[in-house]
Amino acid sequence: MRTSVLLPALTLAASVAAKTLDPLSLIQAPRPGVGIASPTGHAALWAIRSWNQSTLTRSSTLYALHLPTHHDAAEQSSELEELVPVVHNATSAFWISPEEAAYIIEDVMYVKNLSISQQYIDPRDPGARVGHLPAEVTSLRVARTAKGQGEGTATLVFSAEVYEDGSLSDVKARDDAEAEEWSRVKSYENVPIRHWNKWLKPGKRSQLFSLDLTRNKKGYETSWLFAGEPKNLLNGTRLEAPVPPFGDESDYAVSAEAGLVAFTAKDPAVNAAWHTRQHIYTVPLDGSEAPRQITQGDIGATSSPEFSPDGNHLAWLQMARDGFESDVRVVQLHNLETKETEQLLTQWDRSPSSLSFAPDGENLYLVGEDREQIKLWRLPVLDKRTQSEASQNGSTLETVIRAGGVGFIDTIPGGGAVITKSSMRSPADLFYLSEKSDKLIRLTDITKNSLLHGLDLGPEPYRFNYTGAEGRTTYGWIIPPPGYDRYDKSQSWPLLTLIHGGPEGSWENNWNVRWNPETFAAAGFFTIALDPAGSTGFGKKHQEDILGSWGGRAFYDIRAGVHHILQTFDNVDAERVVAAGASFGGYSINWIQGHNEDGLFKGLVSHDGVFSTLATFYSTDELYFPEFEFGGVPWIAREGYERWNPERFTGNWNTPQLTIAGRDDFRLPESEGISVFNTLQRRGVPSKLLVFQEGHWVVDERNSLRWYTEVIDWLKKYSAEQAPESELLMAETVDAAEVDDSSSGLLFQQQ
């Protein structure tokens, strides 16, 4: 397998790369998925997507690469592993056997042998056809060698949308029959009616199915076939899994040893629009019994269910408070035989985002934020010290990876794991984690082998801290621009302040395509990314300081961070300060508009931000969010909404602002952005409105390029050494020639 060649698209010469990480370089940079280890740990699968701006096309390639054995993983090799192209434009890849990769291409499953005996693997060949899946598969897991069966069997578990009858066979026919009327009229008797970026169709939900596969051997050739029809594991229930809108295969786990599927689902007894309550369930792989509810009571969301390797234990993460989507996640360990559940790390002041069992079954790996890094910890779950009350604060935790952004860990049954990890300066790469030594062996270097190679990224980003609200230590990142020299006082740089969304979020040391600090720095801004009150990874108090104080502590922290930079760096110009943010960051920009009396900020960019806290409650998709953040529903707790309502302070708005909205944004509907623009226009403030055919995020590559171009141009305009004077002009609509296509956005402006 290792004799194959690298894909040319990943080996572009450095000479063709742009000098800095400009928007085009960012958009065309490779977008890697997660590493998937083979059952024996000899190889891994890795999918990489890319965008070609010249042809306006997306493509992807699934690669295989060799993994170090447990014996040769003691030291980092000077040579990185070769990426062997397996197949193009496939999805949902997995190992169906130790040497065979399976994947889906246009609803058809294929298998390809990747053994060492294969002298050449043609990525243009889709492989051996297994069969046509009866519906669009949105997530997939596999249980190899189901309990009680031979080695030539496997069971797929996948999710697909179905109607109340639970059948896959008539979904497409019904969709087609109702498509015309559905496009004209939608009827509802209950909320939610839409979620994130889509209208919800009553009675239609995502459910889990299992499908057996069998190996058919004829002479020297073997093939895999579907054995029977898919079984709806949730049939006859109102359970939905994965949980929309972001649910994927991490919402469920499969165990051949236990013969079970474990999954998280919203509690159907309460309304999902104002409840976050989710329960953990188990159901037999063969669908022979109805799902059994494991968790009980008035709890919050649950996530990341995982079986132990022997199938005797089930672990997951659980929030305590129903309605609070950003509550602390606590580790739960359930004994499937005794039916007893223990809570672990109940006093730990961090909130893990995912977990997985180590190959020995005695430890859990936890991934989570800690002071702007996404770390990896190991927890000895079967150790009595961990289960004791004295160690609930995390005293038995071991830090395995301290820096960077750990995105995924895939453990290997025989020991070790494949780690997917990125940084602020590089997309994700693969690493091998040796279980015995905890050494992290780099397997790939996606930056070196892509058009990112040779870019001038400027000085390394670094963290800083300063005194924020109520004397609390507050943190952020400094991302200097290329060419920056702190000790060169002849330089004069504009200051860009980036404000993250959430508000329970953070600027982490990981790769970010939608808001990339390095791209803003490359445009010539001394860039800071602040983590004010509400930010995650700094403990419960720092995070919950935002509750009931949206324009209070966080706003103070933002201004304090800017002033700290201006007082510390002589060559950062206090007269050229601009700011940009999305979601809560967009709210913060709109709040700054009404509280910029000293003119600290010269130009602003608000992406999908709140204009009216009251209007947002009545129009948003997830009602629990404003209810918890502002202390209740507005007809009872109106003061909490009014106090932090940007609309109340529109009489003070006078700072030039670019406002961006999404036509399919049902979290913060486009009317919020239009309201901001109308206000600025009526007050004669230099302003511009972009409306994308997007949801809360801009994800289409063409739109993303336009987004970066518009945002950077606006920020440059109002942070220039000779900033334009305000002139009142009539708003104008961009003509068709200025818009690439219907998805590229609508533009209105006043200068």
RAGI-V865919 format. One record per backbone hydrogen bond with DSSP energy under -0.5 kcal/mol. NH is the residue of the N-H (numbers start at 1). CO is the residue of the C=O. E is the energy in kcal/mol with one decimal. If there is no record, write none. Layout:
NH&CO&E  NH&CO&E
This chain:
4&1&-1.3  10&7&-2.0  11&8&-2.3  16&13&-1.5  17&14&-1.4  22&20&-2.3  26&22&-2.3  27&23&-2.7  28&24&-2.1  29&25&-0.6  29&26&-0.9  31&49&-3.0  32&30&-0.6  33&47&-3.2  36&45&-2.4  37&35&-0.5  38&43&-2.8  41&38&-1.2  44&65&-2.1  45&36&-2.4  46&63&-2.3  48&61&-2.4  49&31&-2.3  50&59&-2.5  52&57&-2.6  53&51&-0.6  56&52&-1.5  57&52&-1.4  59&50&-2.1  61&48&-2.1  62&87&-3.0  63&46&-3.0  63&61&-0.5  64&84&-2.2  65&44&-1.9  67&42&-2.3  81&443&-1.9  84&64&-2.8  84&82&-0.6  85&5&-0.8  85&83&-0.6  86&62&-3.5  87&62&-1.1  88&123&-1.4  89&60&-3.1  91&104&-2.5  94&102&-2.4  96&94&-0.7  96&100&-1.9  97&100&-1.3  100&97&-0.9  101&112&-2.4  102&94&-3.4  103&110&-1.8  104&91&-2.8  105&108&-2.7  108&105&-1.2  109&131&-2.7  110&103&-2.5  111&128&-2.2  112&101&-2.5  114&99&-3.5  118&115&-1.9  119&117&-1.0  122&120&-0.6  123&121&-0.8  125&122&-1.5  126&124&-0.6  128&111&-2.8  130&109&-3.3  131&109&-1.2  133&107&-3.0  138&159&-1.9  139&159&-0.6  141&157&-2.7  143&155&-3.0  144&142&-0.6  145&153&-2.2  147&256&-0.8  149&146&-2.2  153&150&-0.8  154&213&-1.7  155&143&-2.4  156&211&-3.0  157&141&-3.0  158&209&-2.2  159&139&-1.6  160&207&-1.9  162&205&-2.8  166&163&-2.3  171&168&-1.0  174&170&-2.3  175&171&-2.8  176&172&-2.7  177&173&-2.2  178&174&-2.0  179&175&-0.9  179&176&-0.5  182&178&-2.8  183&179&-1.9  184&180&-0.7  184&181&-0.8  185&181&-2.8  195&198&-2.9  197&195&-1.8  198&195&-1.8  200&193&-2.5  202&200&-0.7  204&201&-2.2  205&162&-2.5  207&160&-2.5  209&158&-3.1  210&231&-2.0  211&156&-2.3  212&227&-0.5  213&154&-3.1  214&225&-2.4  215&152&-2.5  216&223&-3.9  217&215&-0.6  218&216&-0.6  218&221&-3.2  221&218&-2.2  223&216&-2.2  225&214&-2.4  226&130&-0.7  227&212&-3.0  228&226&-0.8  231&210&-2.7  233&208&-2.4  233&231&-0.8  234&208&-0.7  235&232&-1.0  237&234&-1.8  241&206&-2.0  247&243&-1.7  251&248&-2.3  252&249&-1.3  253&262&-2.7  255&260&-2.3  259&255&-1.5  260&255&-1.3  261&283&-2.7  262&253&-2.4  263&281&-2.4  264&251&-2.0  265&279&-2.0  266&240&-0.5  267&277&-2.1  268&266&-0.6  270&267&-1.5  274&271&-1.1  278&300&-2.2  279&265&-2.6  281&263&-2.8  282&292&-2.1  283&261&-2.1  285&259&-2.3  287&284&-1.7  292&282&-3.3  294&280&-3.4  295&280&-1.1  299&297&-1.5  300&319&-2.2  303&317&-2.3  306&315&-2.5  308&313&-2.4  311&308&-2.0  314&334&-2.4  315&306&-3.0  316&332&-1.7  317&303&-2.8  318&330&-1.7  319&301&-2.8  322&320&-0.6  324&321&-1.3  325&323&-0.8  327&324&-1.3  330&318&-2.6  331&344&-0.9  332&316&-2.8  333&342&-2.8  334&314&-3.2  335&340&-3.0  336&312&-2.3  336&334&-0.7  337&312&-0.5  339&335&-2.2  342&333&-2.9  344&331&-2.9  347&392&-1.6  348&345&-1.2  348&392&-0.8  352&329&-0.6  353&367&-3.3  354&367&-1.5  356&365&-1.8  358&363&-2.9  361&358&-2.1  364&379&-2.8  365&356&-3.7  366&377&-2.4  367&354&-2.3  368&375&-1.7  369&351&-0.6  370&373&-2.7  371&537&-2.8  373&370&-0.9  374&404&-2.8  375&368&-2.4  375&373&-0.7  376&401&-2.0  377&366&-2.9  378&398&-2.7  379&364&-3.1  381&379&-1.6  382&362&-1.4  383&380&-1.2  386&383&-0.8  387&383&-1.4  388&384&-0.8  388&385&-0.6  391&388&-1.0  392&389&-1.4  394&391&-1.7  397&394&-1.6  398&378&-2.3  400&376&-3.0  400&398&-0.6  401&376&-1.8  405&422&-2.7  406&374&-2.1  406&404&-0.6  407&420&-3.4  408&420&-1.4  410&418&-2.5  411&409&-0.5  412&416&-2.6  415&412&-2.5  417&433&-1.5  418&410&-2.6  419&417&-0.5  419&431&-3.2  420&408&-2.8  421&419&-0.6  421&429&-2.5  422&405&-2.1  423&426&-2.2  426&423&-0.9  429&421&-2.7  431&419&-2.3  432&441&-3.2  433&417&-3.1  433&431&-0.5  434&432&-0.7  434&439&-2.5  435&433&-0.5  438&434&-2.3  441&432&-3.2  441&439&-0.7  442&440&-0.6  443&430&-2.6  444&430&-1.3  449&445&-1.6  450&447&-1.2  453&450&-2.0  455&452&-1.7  456&19&-4.0  457&455&-1.0  459&481&-0.5  462&478&-2.1  464&476&-2.4  466&474&-2.3  468&466&-0.6  468&472&-3.5  471&468&-1.4  472&469&-2.1  474&466&-3.1  475&531&-0.7  476&464&-1.8  477&529&-2.4  478&462&-3.0  479&477&-0.5  479&527&-3.3  480&478&-0.6  484&481&-2.0  488&485&-1.7  489&487&-1.0  491&488&-1.4  493&571&-2.4  494&524&-0.6  495&576&-1.8  496&494&-0.5  496&526&-2.2  497&495&-0.5  497&578&-2.2  498&496&-0.6  498&528&-3.0  499&580&-2.2  500&530&-0.6  505&503&-2.0  508&506&-0.8  509&372&-1.8  510&508&-2.2  517&515&-0.8  519&516&-0.7  520&516&-1.4  521&517&-2.3  522&518&-2.4  523&519&-0.9  524&521&-2.0  525&520&-1.2  526&494&-2.8  527&479&-1.9  527&525&-1.0  528&496&-2.8  529&477&-1.9  530&498&-1.7  530&528&-0.5  531&475&-2.4  534&542&-2.5  535&532&-2.1  536&505&-1.9  543&539&-1.9  544&540&-2.8  545&541&-1.0  546&543&-1.1  547&544&-0.9  548&629&-2.1  549&546&-2.5  552&549&-1.4  554&549&-0.8  556&552&-2.2  557&553&-2.7  558&554&-2.2  559&555&-2.2  560&556&-2.8  561&557&-2.1  562&558&-2.0  563&559&-2.6  564&560&-2.1  565&561&-1.8  566&562&-2.3  567&563&-2.0  568&564&-1.2  569&565&-2.6  570&568&-0.6  572&569&-1.2  573&493&-2.7  573&571&-0.5  576&573&-1.5  578&495&-2.8  579&603&-1.8  580&497&-2.4  581&605&-1.8  582&499&-1.0  583&607&-2.4  585&582&-2.7  587&583&-2.7  588&584&-2.7  589&585&-1.8  590&586&-2.2  591&587&-2.5  592&588&-2.8  593&589&-2.1  594&590&-0.9  594&591&-0.6  595&592&-1.8  596&593&-0.6  599&596&-2.1  602&577&-3.5  603&577&-0.7  604&656&-2.1  605&579&-1.4  606&658&-2.6  607&581&-2.6  607&605&-0.5  608&606&-0.6  608&660&-3.0  616&612&-2.3  617&613&-1.5  618&614&-1.5  619&615&-1.0  619&616&-0.7  620&616&-2.2  621&666&-0.8  623&273&-0.9  623&621&-0.7  624&273&-1.8  625&622&-1.2  626&622&-0.6  627&623&-1.7  628&624&-2.2  629&625&-2.5  630&626&-2.5  631&627&-0.5  632&627&-2.2  636&633&-1.9  637&633&-3.5  640&637&-1.0  641&637&-0.8  641&638&-0.6  642&638&-2.7  643&639&-2.6  644&640&-0.7  645&642&-1.5  646&644&-0.7  647&611&-1.1  648&645&-1.4  649&646&-1.7  650&647&-1.3  652&649&-2.1  653&650&-1.5  656&602&-0.5  657&686&-1.9  658&604&-2.5  659&657&-0.5  659&688&-3.0  660&606&-2.7  661&690&-2.6  663&692&-3.1  664&694&-2.9  665&662&-1.5  666&196&-2.7  666&664&-1.0  672&669&-2.3  673&669&-0.6  674&670&-2.5  675&671&-2.3  676&672&-1.8  677&673&-2.4  678&674&-3.0  679&675&-2.1  680&676&-2.4  681&677&-2.9  682&678&-2.7  683&679&-1.7  684&681&-1.4  685&680&-2.7  687&750&-2.1  688&657&-1.6  689&748&-3.6  690&659&-2.6  691&746&-2.3  692&661&-2.6  692&690&-0.5  693&743&-0.6  694&692&-2.2  695&697&-0.8  699&697&-0.7  704&700&-2.8  705&701&-2.2  706&702&-2.0  707&703&-2.9  708&704&-2.7  709&705&-2.2  710&706&-2.7  711&707&-2.8  712&708&-2.7  713&709&-2.2  714&710&-2.3  715&711&-2.5  716&712&-2.6  717&713&-2.2  718&714&-1.7  719&716&-0.9  720&716&-0.6  723&720&-0.6  724&717&-0.6  727&751&-1.2  729&727&-0.7  732&749&-1.1  734&747&-1.9  738&735&-1.7  739&735&-0.6  739&736&-0.8  740&738&-0.5  744&741&-1.8  746&691&-2.5  748&689&-2.6  749&732&-0.9  750&687&-4.1
